[in-house]
Amino acid sequence: MPDFETLAYEESDGVAWVTLNRPDVLNSFNTTMQRELRDLWRWLRRHDDVRVIVLTGAGDKAFCTGIDRSEALADGPRSGRAGGSGPEIGDDSVHIGSGTTPFMFDDPGDNLGPKSNDLWKPVIAAVNGIACGGAFYMLGEVDFMIAADHATFFDPHLTFNMAASFEPLQMTGRMPFGDLVRLTLLGSEERMSAQRALQIGLVTEIVPAAELRDRAGWAAAVIARAHPVAVQGTLRALWAGRELSRGQALGLGWAFVGLGNDPEALAQGQARFASGERVDWRLR
């Protein structure tokens, strides 16, 4: 397993808990966290002991407050049109443009999100406080969110005269357009409550902060009991339905069924049904 400076990691019974662990700066991400998340997501692709991931933040104040601006502002001028001597080999900082052209961009989202790193194990976000700005890189690629009742959502870009682009684009389809535009254009002046996030479907459930870990852990444990091939085939189908046209997604349905139905797993499921075993379900 990779070693981490900015993340806390634990796993049990098929569930991994990934915690953004910079509570002194409200779990904002620096270049080290970007690199560590990229390495972790890619490592989890091949770590078969883990079937489901819960992503949360350290402490009770914030899930994540986006990029660590103190580090970003300390980096000085960039290469190319803005001047500067150019990046060094191994430089992990974010660059707009390369050399003398503006056409290459180091997007933090290439590192932060599980889907951007081709991880198709389910990821549940346990939002334990403020989630703003660059946090949407991650929340845009999780599969569903459970929020503590004090969680809030906002995008501060325009408050500081920065264009918001990748972050709201990640959230298209996760909330109604008007709510997304309002959240983005009002910047830091207004925060979306957990209650409003539930009303519009951004989060699936609100719980008291003290119950957040238990509730997210319950959902993760249920998913972890299902066969991973079937789960991941289902997840790929759901995301195809979100990102493609209806016809395009249905045209791929055969592939998701064929790849996601493992014969041995199907036999186990049929035997479970035939035995009369039924689950003790809960109502949400």
C-alpha contacts under 8 A as a table, 3 or more apart, distances in Angstrom:
res1	aa1	res2	aa2	distance
1	M	43	W	7.44
2	P	39	D	7.28
2	P	40	L	6.95
2	P	43	W	7.85
4	F	7	L	5.55
4	F	8	A	7.18
4	F	36	E	6.48
5	E	32	T	7.68
5	E	33	M	7.73
5	E	36	E	8.00
6	T	20	L	6.56
6	T	21	N	5.16
6	T	22	R	6.14
6	T	32	T	7.09
6	T	33	M	5.51
6	T	36	E	7.49
7	L	18	V	6.82
7	L	19	T	5.56
7	L	20	L	4.99
7	L	21	N	4.83
7	L	22	R	7.80
7	L	33	M	7.21
7	L	36	E	7.52
7	L	37	L	7.98
8	A	17	W	7.90
8	A	18	V	5.94
8	A	19	T	4.94
8	A	20	L	6.65
8	A	21	N	5.97
9	Y	16	A	7.13
9	Y	17	W	5.70
9	Y	18	V	4.95
9	Y	19	T	6.40
10	E	16	A	5.72
10	E	17	W	5.27
10	E	18	V	6.96
11	E	14	G	6.91
11	E	15	V	5.46
11	E	16	A	4.10
11	E	17	W	5.98
11	E	50	V	7.37
12	S	15	V	5.40
12	S	16	A	6.56
13	D	50	V	7.82
13	D	221	A	7.61
13	D	224	A	7.83
14	G	49	D	5.63
14	G	50	V	4.38
14	G	51	R	5.14
14	G	52	V	6.50
14	G	221	A	7.53
14	G	224	A	5.80
15	V	50	V	5.50
15	V	51	R	6.08
15	V	52	V	4.97
15	V	53	I	5.64
15	V	54	V	7.36
15	V	220	A	6.50
15	V	221	A	6.74
15	V	224	A	6.76
16	A	50	V	6.12
16	A	51	R	7.89
16	A	52	V	6.38
16	A	53	I	4.72
16	A	54	V	6.23
17	W	53	I	5.91
17	W	54	V	4.93
17	W	55	L	6.15
17	W	56	T	7.70
18	V	53	I	7.08
18	V	54	V	6.12
18	V	55	L	4.90
18	V	56	T	6.40
19	T	55	L	5.94
19	T	56	T	4.93
19	T	57	G	4.97
19	T	58	A	6.01
20	L	27	N	5.80
20	L	55	L	7.76
20	L	56	T	6.31
20	L	57	G	4.58
20	L	58	A	5.92
20	L	63	F	7.53
20	L	64	C	7.48
21	N	27	N	6.01
21	N	57	G	6.35
21	N	58	A	5.15
22	R	25	V	5.80
22	R	26	L	6.30
22	R	27	N	4.32
22	R	28	S	6.81
22	R	29	F	7.99
22	R	58	A	6.87
23	P	26	L	4.63
23	P	27	N	4.98
23	P	57	G	7.69
23	P	58	A	5.57
23	P	59	G	6.04
23	P	62	A	7.65
24	D	27	N	7.19
25	V	28	S	5.88
25	V	68	D	7.72
26	L	61	K	6.92
26	L	62	A	5.40
26	L	63	F	7.36
26	L	64	C	6.09
26	L	65	T	6.06
27	N	57	G	6.47
27	N	58	A	7.03
27	N	62	A	6.69
27	N	63	F	6.56
27	N	64	C	4.76
27	N	65	T	6.32
27	N	66	G	7.85
28	S	64	C	5.34
28	S	65	T	4.93
28	S	66	G	4.95
28	S	67	I	5.32
28	S	68	D	5.07
29	F	32	T	7.64
29	F	33	M	5.44
29	F	34	Q	6.52
29	F	64	C	7.66
29	F	65	T	7.92
29	F	66	G	6.10
29	F	67	I	4.91
29	F	68	D	5.40
30	N	33	M	5.37
30	N	34	Q	6.37
30	N	67	I	6.23
30	N	68	D	5.32
30	N	71	E	6.77
31	T	34	Q	5.00
31	T	35	R	6.23
31	T	92	D	5.93
31	T	93	S	6.15
32	T	35	R	5.20
32	T	36	E	6.13
33	M	36	E	4.94
33	M	37	L	5.95
34	Q	37	L	5.32
34	Q	38	R	6.25
34	Q	108	P	6.92
34	Q	111	N	5.48
34	Q	112	L	5.73
35	R	38	R	5.19
35	R	39	D	6.20
35	R	92	D	7.81
35	R	111	N	6.48
36	E	39	D	5.05
36	E	40	L	5.98
37	L	40	L	4.96
37	L	41	W	6.03
37	L	111	N	6.43
37	L	112	L	5.74
37	L	113	G	7.90
38	R	41	W	5.40
38	R	42	R	6.25
38	R	110	D	7.90
38	R	111	N	4.60
38	R	112	L	6.09
38	R	113	G	7.74
38	R	114	P	7.98
38	R	117	N	6.76
39	D	42	R	5.31
39	D	43	W	6.03
40	L	43	W	5.01
40	L	44	L	6.07
41	W	44	L	5.19
41	W	45	R	6.58
41	W	113	G	7.99
41	W	114	P	5.73
41	W	117	N	6.33
41	W	119	L	6.24
42	R	45	R	5.32
42	R	46	R	7.52
42	R	117	N	6.17
42	R	118	D	7.43
42	R	119	L	6.77
43	W	46	R	5.85
43	W	47	H	6.43
44	L	47	H	4.79
44	L	48	D	7.57
44	L	50	V	7.19
44	L	119	L	7.37
45	R	48	D	7.56
45	R	118	D	7.76
45	R	119	L	5.55
45	R	120	W	7.59
45	R	121	K	7.59
47	H	50	V	6.09
48	D	51	R	6.76
50	V	53	I	7.43
51	R	121	K	6.06
51	R	122	P	7.39
51	R	223	I	7.95
51	R	224	A	5.43
51	R	228	P	6.31
52	V	121	K	5.75
52	V	122	P	5.13
52	V	123	V	6.11
52	V	124	I	7.89
52	V	220	A	6.00
52	V	221	A	7.90
52	V	223	I	6.99
52	V	224	A	5.86
53	I	121	K	7.28
53	I	122	P	6.26
53	I	123	V	4.72
53	I	124	I	6.25
53	I	220	A	7.21
54	V	123	V	5.67
54	V	124	I	4.76
54	V	125	A	5.77
54	V	126	A	6.76
54	V	216	A	7.13
54	V	217	G	7.59
54	V	220	A	7.17
55	L	123	V	6.85
55	L	124	I	6.10
55	L	125	A	4.79
55	L	126	A	6.06
56	T	63	F	5.96
56	T	125	A	5.96
56	T	126	A	5.01
56	T	127	V	6.03
56	T	128	N	6.82
57	G	60	D	7.92
57	G	62	A	6.42
57	G	63	F	4.31
57	G	64	C	6.52
57	G	126	A	7.97
57	G	127	V	7.36
57	G	128	N	6.57
58	A	62	A	7.46
58	A	63	F	7.17
59	G	62	A	6.96
59	G	128	N	7.84
60	D	128	N	5.82
60	D	129	G	6.07
60	D	209	A	7.80
61	K	128	N	6.89
61	K	129	G	4.90
61	K	130	I	6.38
62	A	65	T	6.89
62	A	127	V	7.84
62	A	128	N	5.94
62	A	129	G	4.04
62	A	130	I	4.22
62	A	131	A	6.41
62	A	151	A	7.84
63	F	127	V	5.47
63	F	128	N	5.28
63	F	129	G	5.32
63	F	130	I	5.59
63	F	131	A	5.43
63	F	135	A	7.76
64	C	130	I	6.47
64	C	131	A	5.18
64	C	132	C	6.69
64	C	134	G	7.78
64	C	135	A	5.33
65	T	130	I	6.65
65	T	131	A	5.67
65	T	132	C	5.00
65	T	133	G	6.33
65	T	134	G	6.68
65	T	135	A	6.00
66	G	131	A	7.85
66	G	132	C	6.11
66	G	133	G	5.04
66	G	134	G	3.65
66	G	135	A	4.86
66	G	136	F	7.90
67	I	72	A	7.66
67	I	133	G	7.76
67	I	134	G	5.80
68	D	71	E	5.61
68	D	72	A	6.38
69	R	72	A	4.75
69	R	73	L	5.75
70	S	73	L	5.41
70	S	74	A	6.14
71	E	74	A	5.09
71	E	75	D	6.47
72	A	75	D	5.51
72	A	93	S	7.79
73	L	76	G	6.48
75	D	93	S	7.80
77	P	82	A	6.26
77	P	83	G	6.27
77	P	84	G	5.62
78	R	81	R	7.91
78	R	82	A	5.60
78	R	83	G	6.02
78	R	84	G	5.45
78	R	85	S	7.84
78	R	86	G	6.89
78	R	87	P	7.95
78	R	95	H	6.59
78	R	96	I	7.67
79	S	82	A	6.01
79	S	83	G	5.15
79	S	84	G	4.58
79	S	85	S	5.82
79	S	86	G	4.41
79	S	87	P	6.84
79	S	95	H	7.81
79	S	97	G	7.69
79	S	98	S	6.69
79	S	99	G	6.00
79	S	100	T	7.72
80	G	83	G	5.47
80	G	84	G	7.00
80	G	86	G	7.20
80	G	97	G	6.59
80	G	98	S	5.83
80	G	99	G	4.23
80	G	100	T	4.18
80	G	101	T	6.54
80	G	102	P	7.87
81	R	97	G	7.72
81	R	99	G	7.54
81	R	100	T	5.59
81	R	101	T	7.08
81	R	102	P	7.56
86	G	99	G	7.04
87	P	91	D	6.15
88	E	91	D	5.40
94	V	105	F	7.71
94	V	106	D	5.20
94	V	107	D	6.91
94	V	108	P	7.08
95	H	98	S	7.28
95	H	105	F	5.89
95	H	106	D	5.32
96	I	102	P	6.49
96	I	103	F	7.90
96	I	104	M	6.51
96	I	105	F	4.73
96	I	106	D	6.53
97	G	100	T	7.30
97	G	101	T	5.53
97	G	102	P	3.87
97	G	103	F	5.45
97	G	104	M	4.72
97	G	105	F	5.54
98	S	101	T	5.63
98	S	102	P	6.41
98	S	103	F	7.23
98	S	104	M	5.86
98	S	105	F	7.59
101	T	104	M	7.55
102	P	105	F	7.75
106	D	110	D	8.00
107	D	110	D	5.75
107	D	111	N	7.91
108	P	111	N	5.60
108	P	112	L	6.35
109	G	112	L	4.97
109	G	113	G	5.94
109	G	116	S	7.22
109	G	137	Y	5.53
109	G	138	M	7.71
110	D	113	G	6.74
110	D	116	S	5.63
110	D	117	N	7.06
111	N	116	S	7.16
111	N	117	N	6.99
112	L	116	S	7.66
112	L	137	Y	6.53
112	L	138	M	6.04
113	G	116	S	5.29
113	G	117	N	6.54
113	G	137	Y	6.14
113	G	138	M	4.88
113	G	140	G	7.90
113	G	141	E	5.79
113	G	142	V	7.84
114	P	117	N	5.16
114	P	118	D	6.40
114	P	119	L	5.18
114	P	120	W	7.49
114	P	123	V	7.86
114	P	138	M	7.51
114	P	141	E	6.37
114	P	142	V	7.31
115	K	118	D	4.82
115	K	119	L	5.32
115	K	120	W	6.60
115	K	141	E	5.91
116	S	119	L	7.59
116	S	141	E	7.92
120	W	232	Q	5.89
120	W	235	L	7.10
120	W	236	R	7.23
121	K	228	P	7.84
121	K	231	V	7.75
121	K	232	Q	6.05
122	P	142	V	7.47
122	P	143	D	6.19
122	P	231	V	7.93
122	P	232	Q	7.48
122	P	235	L	7.37
123	V	142	V	5.13
123	V	143	D	5.52
123	V	144	F	7.31
124	I	142	V	5.94
124	I	143	D	5.86
124	I	144	F	5.34
124	I	145	M	5.76
124	I	146	I	7.52
124	I	216	A	7.22
124	I	220	A	7.37
125	A	139	L	7.06
125	A	142	V	6.39
125	A	143	D	7.80
125	A	144	F	6.39
125	A	145	M	4.64
125	A	146	I	6.23
125	A	147	A	7.99
125	A	216	A	7.97
126	A	145	M	6.05
126	A	146	I	5.10
126	A	147	A	5.77
126	A	148	A	7.58
126	A	212	L	6.70
126	A	213	R	7.29
126	A	216	A	6.36
127	V	130	I	7.76
127	V	131	A	7.29
127	V	145	M	6.93
127	V	146	I	6.22
127	V	147	A	4.62
127	V	148	A	6.16
127	V	151	A	6.48
128	N	147	A	6.27
128	N	148	A	5.29
128	N	150	H	7.54
128	N	151	A	5.91
128	N	209	A	6.88
128	N	212	L	7.55
129	G	147	A	7.97
129	G	148	A	6.82
129	G	150	H	5.98
129	G	151	A	3.99
129	G	152	T	6.16
130	I	151	A	5.51
130	I	152	T	4.94
130	I	153	F	6.13
131	A	135	A	5.72
131	A	136	F	7.54
131	A	151	A	7.34
131	A	152	T	6.15
131	A	153	F	4.99
131	A	154	F	6.86
132	C	135	A	5.36
132	C	136	F	6.72
132	C	153	F	5.46
132	C	154	F	4.84
132	C	155	D	5.14
132	C	156	P	7.13
133	G	136	F	6.05
133	G	154	F	6.74
133	G	155	D	4.51
133	G	156	P	6.08
133	G	157	H	6.90
133	G	167	E	6.40
134	G	137	Y	5.51
134	G	138	M	7.72
134	G	167	E	6.11
135	A	138	M	5.57
135	A	139	L	6.29
135	A	167	E	7.88
136	F	139	L	4.69
136	F	140	G	5.36
136	F	167	E	5.28
136	F	168	P	7.31
136	F	170	Q	6.47
136	F	171	M	6.81
137	Y	140	G	5.49
137	Y	141	E	6.93
137	Y	166	F	7.50
137	Y	167	E	5.79
137	Y	170	Q	6.28
138	M	141	E	5.43
138	M	142	V	6.47
139	L	142	V	5.28
139	L	145	M	7.86
139	L	170	Q	7.98
139	L	171	M	7.82
140	G	167	E	8.00
140	G	170	Q	4.74
140	G	171	M	5.31
140	G	174	R	7.60
141	E	170	Q	7.50
142	V	145	M	7.39
144	F	203	V	6.81
144	F	204	T	6.82
145	M	202	L	7.37
145	M	203	V	4.84
145	M	204	T	5.92
145	M	205	E	7.41
146	I	203	V	5.69
146	I	204	T	5.77
146	I	205	E	5.05
146	I	206	I	6.08
146	I	207	V	7.66
146	I	212	L	7.46
146	I	216	A	6.73
147	A	150	H	7.97
147	A	151	A	6.16
147	A	194	A	6.58
147	A	203	V	6.55
147	A	204	T	7.93
147	A	205	E	6.30
147	A	206	I	4.94
147	A	207	V	6.43
147	A	212	L	7.12
148	A	151	A	5.43
148	A	194	A	7.31
148	A	206	I	5.60
148	A	207	V	5.12
148	A	208	P	5.46
148	A	209	A	4.69
148	A	212	L	5.99
149	D	194	A	5.84
149	D	195	Q	7.43
149	D	206	I	5.57
149	D	207	V	5.62
149	D	208	P	5.37
149	D	209	A	6.33
150	H	193	S	7.46
150	H	194	A	6.59
150	H	208	P	7.98
150	H	209	A	7.35
151	A	193	S	6.47
151	A	194	A	5.33
152	T	191	R	5.96
152	T	192	M	5.43
152	T	193	S	4.80
152	T	194	A	5.79
153	F	191	R	5.54
153	F	192	M	4.93
153	F	193	S	6.65
153	F	194	A	7.77
154	F	183	L	5.78
154	F	184	T	7.06
154	F	187	G	6.54
154	F	188	S	6.46
154	F	190	E	6.99
154	F	191	R	5.05
154	F	192	M	6.25
155	D	158	L	7.81
155	D	183	L	6.42
155	D	184	T	5.38
155	D	186	L	7.89
155	D	187	G	5.09
155	D	188	S	6.39
156	P	159	T	5.39
156	P	160	F	6.86
156	P	184	T	7.59
156	P	187	G	4.26
156	P	188	S	4.71
157	H	160	F	5.55
157	H	161	N	6.41
157	H	162	M	4.92
157	H	163	A	6.21
157	H	164	A	5.68
157	H	184	T	7.76
157	H	187	G	6.13
158	L	161	N	4.67
158	L	162	M	5.18
158	L	163	A	6.21
158	L	164	A	6.96
158	L	184	T	7.58
158	L	185	L	6.61
158	L	186	L	7.49
158	L	187	G	5.41
159	T	162	M	7.50
159	T	186	L	7.74
159	T	187	G	5.20
159	T	188	S	6.06
159	T	189	E	7.84
164	A	167	E	6.52
164	A	168	P	6.73
164	A	184	T	7.31
165	S	168	P	5.87
165	S	169	L	6.13
166	F	169	L	5.03
166	F	170	Q	6.10
167	E	170	Q	5.23
167	E	171	M	6.76
168	P	171	M	5.03
168	P	172	T	6.47
168	P	180	L	7.06
168	P	184	T	6.97
169	L	172	T	5.31
171	M	174	R	5.21
171	M	175	M	6.79
171	M	180	L	7.50
172	T	175	M	6.43
172	T	176	P	7.77
172	T	177	F	7.14
172	T	180	L	7.44
173	G	176	P	7.03
173	G	177	F	7.94
173	G	242	R	7.57
174	R	201	G	7.22
174	R	202	L	5.69
175	M	179	D	6.64
175	M	180	L	6.31
175	M	200	I	6.12
175	M	201	G	6.50
175	M	202	L	5.67
176	P	179	D	5.45
176	P	180	L	6.29
176	P	200	I	6.94
177	F	180	L	5.06
177	F	181	V	6.08
178	G	181	V	5.11
178	G	182	R	6.06
179	D	182	R	5.09
179	D	183	L	6.02
180	L	183	L	5.13
180	L	184	T	6.10
181	V	184	T	5.14
181	V	185	L	5.92
182	R	185	L	5.31
182	R	186	L	5.89
183	L	186	L	5.70
183	L	187	G	6.59
183	L	190	E	7.29
183	L	191	R	7.29
183	L	192	M	7.19
184	T	187	G	5.60
186	L	189	E	5.68
186	L	190	E	6.10
187	G	190	E	6.69
188	S	191	R	6.93
192	M	196	R	6.26
192	M	197	A	6.69
193	S	196	R	5.23
193	S	197	A	6.19
194	A	197	A	4.91
194	A	198	L	6.18
194	A	203	V	7.66
194	A	206	I	6.85
195	Q	198	L	5.17
195	Q	199	Q	6.35
195	Q	206	I	7.39
196	R	199	Q	4.94
196	R	200	I	6.41
197	A	200	I	5.46
197	A	201	G	6.15
197	A	202	L	5.00
197	A	203	V	5.67
198	L	201	G	5.09
198	L	202	L	5.91
198	L	203	V	5.01
198	L	204	T	6.06
198	L	205	E	6.51
198	L	206	I	7.21
199	Q	202	L	7.78
200	I	203	V	7.98
201	G	204	T	6.22
203	V	206	I	7.55
207	V	211	E	6.14
207	V	212	L	5.99
207	V	215	R	7.80
208	P	211	E	5.40
208	P	212	L	6.51
209	A	212	L	5.28
210	A	213	R	7.40
211	E	214	D	5.40
211	E	215	R	6.14
212	L	215	R	5.29
212	L	216	A	6.10
213	R	216	A	5.30
213	R	217	G	5.82
214	D	217	G	4.99
214	D	218	W	6.04
215	R	218	W	5.12
215	R	219	A	6.49
216	A	219	A	5.29
216	A	220	A	6.18
217	G	220	A	5.05
217	G	221	A	6.00
218	W	221	A	5.18
218	W	222	V	6.35
219	A	222	V	5.27
219	A	223	I	6.46
220	A	223	I	5.24
220	A	224	A	6.05
221	A	224	A	4.97
221	A	225	R	6.43
222	V	225	R	5.48
222	V	226	A	7.31
223	I	226	A	5.57
223	I	231	V	7.72
224	A	227	H	7.57
224	A	228	P	7.52
226	A	230	A	7.42
226	A	231	V	6.71
227	H	230	A	5.47
227	H	231	V	6.23
227	H	265	A	6.61
228	P	231	V	4.94
228	P	232	Q	5.98
229	V	232	Q	5.28
229	V	233	G	6.01
229	V	259	L	7.70
229	V	260	G	5.16
229	V	261	N	7.07
229	V	262	D	6.93
230	A	233	G	5.14
230	A	234	T	6.08
230	A	260	G	4.51
230	A	261	N	5.83
230	A	262	D	7.27
231	V	234	T	5.16
231	V	235	L	6.15
231	V	260	G	7.50
232	Q	235	L	4.89
232	Q	236	R	6.10
232	Q	260	G	7.06
233	G	236	R	5.21
233	G	237	A	6.30
233	G	256	F	5.24
233	G	257	V	6.98
233	G	259	L	6.68
233	G	260	G	4.48
234	T	237	A	5.11
234	T	238	L	6.25
234	T	256	F	7.02
234	T	260	G	7.15
235	L	238	L	5.08
235	L	239	W	6.25
236	R	239	W	5.27
236	R	240	A	6.05
236	R	256	F	7.17
237	A	240	A	5.07
237	A	241	G	6.23
237	A	249	A	7.33
237	A	252	L	7.91
237	A	253	G	6.85
237	A	256	F	6.20
238	L	241	G	5.11
238	L	242	R	6.42
239	W	242	R	4.92
239	W	243	E	6.13
240	A	243	E	5.21
240	A	244	L	5.55
240	A	249	A	5.53
241	G	244	L	5.64
241	G	245	S	6.94
241	G	246	R	6.35
241	G	249	A	5.28
241	G	250	L	7.87
242	R	245	S	7.91
244	L	248	Q	5.94
244	L	249	A	5.81
245	S	248	Q	5.20
245	S	249	A	6.17
246	R	249	A	5.26
246	R	250	L	6.15
247	G	250	L	5.17
247	G	251	G	6.07
248	Q	251	G	5.07
248	Q	252	L	6.66
249	A	252	L	5.27
249	A	253	G	6.47
250	L	253	G	4.92
250	L	254	W	7.94
251	G	254	W	7.10
252	L	255	A	5.41
252	L	256	F	6.65
253	G	256	F	5.23
253	G	257	V	6.23
254	W	257	V	5.16
254	W	258	G	5.93
255	A	258	G	5.06
255	A	259	L	5.90
256	F	259	L	5.29
256	F	260	G	5.61
257	V	260	G	5.14
257	V	261	N	5.87
258	G	261	N	5.76
259	L	262	D	7.42
261	N	265	A	7.37
261	N	266	L	6.71
262	D	265	A	5.23
262	D	266	L	6.11
263	P	266	L	5.05
263	P	267	A	6.25
264	E	267	A	5.15
264	E	268	Q	6.36
265	A	268	Q	5.07
265	A	269	G	6.23
266	L	269	G	5.04
266	L	270	Q	6.15
267	A	270	Q	5.10
267	A	271	A	6.15
268	Q	271	A	5.11
268	Q	272	R	6.19
269	G	272	R	5.03
269	G	273	F	6.28
270	Q	273	F	5.10
270	Q	274	A	6.09
271	A	274	A	5.05
271	A	275	S	6.12
272	R	275	S	5.27
272	R	276	G	6.96
272	R	277	E	6.09
273	F	276	G	5.58
273	F	277	E	6.20
273	F	278	R	7.74
274	A	277	E	7.68
